[in-house]
């Protein structure tokens, strides 16, 4: 394959949570950033670690599940400010 034709994906596949890509060239990694899906599988499918964030783009949903990014959706941040007596200030 020429460098600019390593793989092709159909337009409807570019807005789904995952996109499989079959290519004999490992350089496809460099071009996978142009595919707007949450996960790009190169020469495999449905292989991931439970610590790996999973999610889609556009109509398939914004947000992530699993991993540290997925946990952030369930966290609430709070700031607590306490005025200490002046004699205890460093």
Buried (B, 14 or more C-beta within 10 A) or exposed (E): EEEEEBBEBEEEBBBBEBBBBEBEEEEBEEBBEEBBBBBBBBEEEEEBEEEBBBBBBEEBEEEBBBBEBBEEEEEEEEEEEEEEEEEEEE
